[in-house]
Every structure is written in C-alpha cells, then in structure tokens.
Amino acid sequence: MSPATHTKSSMYCDHEYRHARVHFDEHLGAAFLYMTPEPRPCYTPTLLEDIRAFHDVVAKNVRSELDQHGYSRTRYTVVASGIPGIYNLGGDLGLFAEMIRARDRGGLLNYATGCIHVAHQASTSLDLPLTTIALVQGNAQGGGFEAALACNVVIAERGTQMGFPEVLFNLFPGMGAYSFLSQRINPALAERLILSGKLYPAEELYEMGVVDYLAEPGKGREKLKDYIHESDRRPHSRALIRHTRTKYNRVPYEELLDITELWVDSALQLTERELKTMQRLVRAQNRRGMQSPAPAVPLVHAV
C-alpha cells in the first residue's frame, strides 16, 4: 500500500512520508518509525528527510503536551524496519560512488551531516523526556548499525547480525560509529570491532555490552513491550538515568561533525578499484532489497 493511501491526521499534513511509515501506540506511549527505503534498504536522502520530519513532529507534540498538561503521552520513540530480515544496510553507496567520481565534496558533506543530525537527535533524546529505542529485527550494517547505536536503547533479535563493512573499500564508518560505540564499550574494543569489517551476531554484541536487550527470533516487539512496561514501573529512576546520560555523557555534535568531515575527505581519496568494491556492495544491497517481501506495517496515526 502506498503511503499516499494512508489516512493522515492533521499533525502529518506538512510531510509526506515516502521512505518510512509512522505509527503511534497509545498503550505503550511509543511513536514508531518503520523504515521502508527504495530501491535499496539503505539510508536514502529521502529516508533521512523522513526521519528528520518524524523527530520534528514528535518534538513538537511532546512540547505542546508538556506545556498544556505537564506530561506527554509520548514517552518513547522506536525506529524499526518495515522490511523483513533487514534493519538497514547503511549509507547510500551508489550515491557515494557517484559523488566521489564527480568530486562533489559539498554533496557528500550535505548527506553526511544529514546522517549525523538525526543520529545526534536520537542520542540526546531530542532534548526531551523521551527514551529512543532501536528495534533491530534484521541485519544492520554500516550506517544502519551506527543509527541503532545512537539510540538510548538497542533491542535486537537473536540471529541478527551487525557490523561495519566500510574497511572493505578502505574507508571507515564516519557518522558516529566510534563515538557511540565508545559510550558502550572501551575504545580499544570499539576500534577492533570497526576495523575487523566483520558482521557480529547479536548474541556476541550483547555479551560485549553493545546490545542492551536480546529477544528471541520474531519476538522483538514482545521484548520491546516488556522493556517499556518495566520502565514505566520505575519512571523516576529511569528519568534520572536518562537525564544524567544526556547531560553528562552525550556525544557533542561538534565531535560528530569533525569526524564526518574527515570521512568526506577520505572518501574523496578512494581509488577506482575501491569504488568498484563499493559498487559490488551496492549490487548486493539491490539483491537484498529485491528478495525482501513487501513490508507490512501499521497505518499512520497521530503522535
């Protein structure tokens, strides 16, 4: 079903979600964004625009409710995938190769800053009394893994795999990987994970401390509900932890921007051989996208 056929509330009239669908679960107090990018399951510029709009409307609604009532119905945001078996396979490598060959530094930087903007928003809970959650029910690679790590909480199903393939084409994940990983594990281990280029099972990442909660295959939504219900029983302690983390252990936006600019300059130095490796990964992403069945996700409701 096309997003255009959805019944929209007035709160969504200012944005047409094209590579994502959103849903509010009033019982859980959670605003969901399901990623549905095309033609590849990656962070397309359109998906980034959709995520930014989602953050904006959530922030607007939460602030409005806090001003009017002193509390908000929305206590959580959840980023999940509407593509079975895949969370997100990372940056738009086809676009990267095109801009690198064109020596388009401005275009690369614009894309990269769009990525770190939404990641920084997630990592700081939109500077609101919210908990941001990544619900990983399929493989997350490169920027997909980075985006999950930016959230306050990572819930992953057993059997899913996550990692950074960027070293395969002589680049590094430059949109928050090192910064967000180093908040969860020691920097030496973070470097080892990034430089390996390997995909790690969710179970191993849980033991490392990278994943917060493990769910059985197909049971991610149930684990999410359990987490929210447990959190709601201890709202004050959770709020204190969230406040402490976002105020005293936040990744500065300037740090993300500095690293991203290094990533852009490094990307522009890639050789044609390395760009061909990147293109092979693009073809693999295309195959994954074509093999995935059509997403089945909820219709749009008001946040």
C-alpha positions in Angstrom: 0.0 0.0 0.0 1.4 3.4 -1.0 1.9 6.0 1.8 -0.4 8.2 -0.2 -3.3 5.9 0.5 -2.9 6.2 4.3 -5.4 8.2 6.3 -3.3 11.0 7.8 -4.0 13.2 10.8 -3.6 16.9 10.6 -0.3 16.6 12.5 1.2 14.9 9.5 -0.1 17.1 6.7 3.1 19.0 6.5 5.2 16.0 5.5 4.6 13.2 3.0 6.5 10.1 4.3 7.9 8.4 1.2 10.5 6.0 2.6 9.1 5.5 6.1 5.8 4.9 7.8 4.9 6.1 11.3 2.5 4.9 13.9 1.6 5.8 17.5 0.9 3.1 20.0 -1.0 5.0 22.8 -1.0 1.9 25.1 2.9 1.9 25.0 3.3 5.6 24.8 5.6 5.0 21.8 5.9 6.7 18.4 7.2 4.2 15.8 9.0 4.9 12.6 9.3 1.9 10.2 12.0 2.4 7.5 10.9 1.4 4.0 13.6 2.8 1.7 13.7 2.1 -2.0 15.2 0.7 -4.2 17.8 -0.4 -1.6 17.4 -1.0 2.1 19.8 1.9 2.9 19.7 5.4 4.2 18.5 7.2 1.1 18.3 11.0 1.3 14.5 10.7 1.3 14.6 8.3 4.3 16.9 10.8 6.2 14.3 13.5 5.4 11.5 11.3 6.7 13.4 10.6 10.0 14.1 14.3 10.5 10.5 15.1 9.9 9.5 12.4 12.4 11.8 13.8 15.0 10.4 17.3 14.4 6.7 16.3 14.8 7.4 14.1 17.8 9.3 17.0 19.5 6.5 19.5 18.6 3.8 17.2 20.0 5.7 16.4 23.2 6.5 20.0 23.9 2.9 21.0 23.3 1.5 18.4 25.7 4.1 19.2 28.3 3.1 22.9 28.1 -0.6 22.1 28.3 -0.7 19.2 30.8 2.7 18.8 32.4 3.1 15.4 30.9 3.2 13.8 27.4 1.6 10.7 26.1 4.7 10.0 24.0 7.5 8.7 26.2 9.4 6.6 23.7 10.4 6.7 20.1 11.1 3.4 18.3 12.9 3.1 15.0 12.3 -0.3 13.3 12.3 -1.7 9.8 9.3 -2.4 7.6 11.5 -4.7 5.5 11.6 -8.3 6.9 15.1 -9.6 7.7 16.8 -6.3 7.2 17.1 -3.4 9.7 19.2 -1.1 7.4 22.3 -1.8 5.3 23.8 1.6 5.8 24.8 4.5 3.6 23.6 5.1 0.1 26.8 3.6 -1.5 25.5 4.2 -5.0 25.1 7.9 -4.3 28.5 7.9 -2.6 30.3 6.5 -5.6 28.5 8.9 -7.9 29.5 12.0 -5.8 33.1 10.7 -5.3 33.6 10.3 -9.1 32.2 13.8 -9.6 34.5 15.2 -6.8 31.3 16.6 -5.2 32.6 17.4 -1.7 29.6 19.6 -0.9 27.1 16.8 -1.8 29.0 14.2 0.3 29.2 16.6 3.3 25.5 17.5 3.0 24.5 13.8 3.0 26.8 13.0 5.9 25.7 16.0 8.0 22.1 14.9 7.4 23.0 11.5 8.9 24.8 12.9 12.0 21.9 15.3 12.6 19.3 12.6 13.1 21.8 10.4 15.0 22.6 13.2 17.4 18.9 13.9 17.9 18.4 10.2 18.8 21.4 10.1 21.1 20.2 13.1 23.1 16.5 12.0 23.3 15.6 15.1 21.2 16.5 17.0 24.4 13.1 15.9 25.8 11.9 13.4 28.4 11.9 10.6 25.9 13.7 7.3 25.5 14.9 6.5 22.0 14.9 2.8 21.1 16.3 0.9 18.1 14.3 -2.3 17.5 16.7 -4.5 15.4 14.9 -7.4 13.8 17.2 -7.9 10.8 20.8 -7.2 9.8 22.2 -3.8 10.4 25.4 -2.8 8.6 27.4 0.4 8.4 25.2 3.4 8.9 22.4 1.1 9.9 24.4 -0.1 12.8 25.6 3.5 13.6 22.0 4.7 13.7 21.0 1.9 16.1 23.9 2.7 18.4 22.8 6.3 18.5 19.6 5.3 20.3 19.4 5.2 24.1 18.4 1.5 24.0 19.2 -1.2 21.4 16.9 -4.3 21.4 18.0 -7.0 18.9 16.6 -10.4 18.0 18.9 -13.4 18.2 20.2 -14.4 14.8 20.5 -10.8 13.5 24.0 -9.6 12.6 25.6 -6.2 12.8 28.9 -4.7 11.7 30.9 -2.2 9.7 31.9 -3.3 6.2 33.5 0.1 5.3 37.1 -1.2 5.6 36.4 -3.5 2.6 36.6 -0.4 0.4 39.3 1.3 2.5 37.0 3.7 4.3 35.7 4.0 7.9 32.2 4.5 9.4 32.4 8.2 9.8 28.9 9.2 11.1 29.1 8.3 14.7 30.3 4.7 15.0 33.4 5.3 17.0 31.8 7.9 19.3 28.6 5.9 20.0 30.4 2.6 20.4 32.9 4.2 22.8 30.0 5.1 25.1 29.1 1.4 25.4 32.4 -0.4 25.3 36.1 0.6 25.7 37.7 2.4 22.8 40.2 -0.3 22.0 37.4 -2.9 21.6 35.4 -0.4 19.6 38.4 0.1 17.2 38.8 -3.7 16.9 35.1 -4.1 16.0 35.2 -1.3 13.4 38.5 -2.4 11.8 37.5 -6.1 11.5 34.9 -5.5 8.8 33.1 -8.5 10.2 29.4 -9.0 10.9 28.8 -9.9 14.6 25.8 -11.9 15.9 23.5 -10.0 18.2 24.3 -12.6 20.9 28.0 -11.7 20.9 27.3 -8.0 20.8 25.0 -8.4 23.8 27.9 -10.1 25.7 30.2 -7.1 24.7 27.6 -4.6 26.1 26.8 -3.2 22.6 23.2 -4.6 22.6 21.1 -3.8 25.6 18.4 -6.5 25.3 18.1 -9.7 23.4 14.8 -11.1 22.0 14.1 -14.5 20.6 13.7 -14.6 16.8 10.4 -12.9 15.8 9.8 -11.7 19.4 11.3 -8.3 19.2 8.0 -6.5 19.6 7.3 -8.6 22.8 10.7 -7.7 24.3 10.0 -4.0 23.5 6.7 -4.2 25.3 8.4 -5.9 28.3 11.1 -3.2 28.4 8.5 -0.4 28.3 6.3 -1.9 30.9 9.3 -2.4 33.2 10.5 1.1 32.6 7.0 2.6 33.3 7.0 0.9 36.7 10.2 2.8 37.7 9.7 6.2 36.0 11.8 8.3 38.4 14.9 6.1 38.3 14.7 5.8 34.5 14.3 9.6 34.2 17.3 10.3 36.4 19.5 7.9 34.3 18.2 9.5 31.1 18.9 13.0 32.4 22.4 12.0 33.6 23.3 10.3 30.3 22.0 13.1 28.0 23.6 15.9 30.1 26.9 14.4 31.2 27.6 11.6 28.7 26.4 13.0 25.4 28.4 12.9 22.3 28.9 16.6 21.2 27.6 17.5 17.8 30.9 19.1 17.1 32.7 15.8 17.6 30.4 14.1 15.1 30.9 16.9 12.6 34.7 16.9 12.9 34.8 13.1 12.2 32.3 13.4 9.4 34.5 16.0 7.6 37.4 13.6 7.9 35.2 10.9 6.4 34.3 13.1 3.5 37.9 14.0 2.7 38.9 10.3 3.0 36.1 9.2 0.7 37.3 11.6 -2.0 40.7 9.8 -2.0 39.3 6.4 -2.8 40.7 4.8 -6.0 38.6 3.4 -8.8 39.4 -0.1 -7.6 37.9 0.8 -4.2 34.9 2.4 -5.8 34.3 -0.9 -7.8 34.3 -2.7 -4.4 31.7 -0.2 -3.2 29.6 -0.9 -6.3 29.7 -4.6 -5.7 28.2 -3.9 -2.3 25.6 -1.7 -4.0 24.6 -4.7 -6.1 24.4 -6.9 -3.1 22.1 -4.3 -1.4 19.9 -4.2 -4.5 19.6 -8.0 -4.4 18.7 -8.0 -0.8 16.0 -5.3 -1.5 14.5 -7.3 -4.4 14.4 -10.5 -2.3 12.6 -8.9 0.6 8.8 -9.2 0.6 6.6 -6.1 0.7 6.6 -4.5 4.1 3.5 -4.9 6.3 3.5 -2.1 8.8 0.7 -0.2 10.6 -1.0 2.8 9.1 -0.2 6.3 10.1 -1.8 7.6 13.4 -1.4 10.8 15.3 1.6 11.2 17.7 
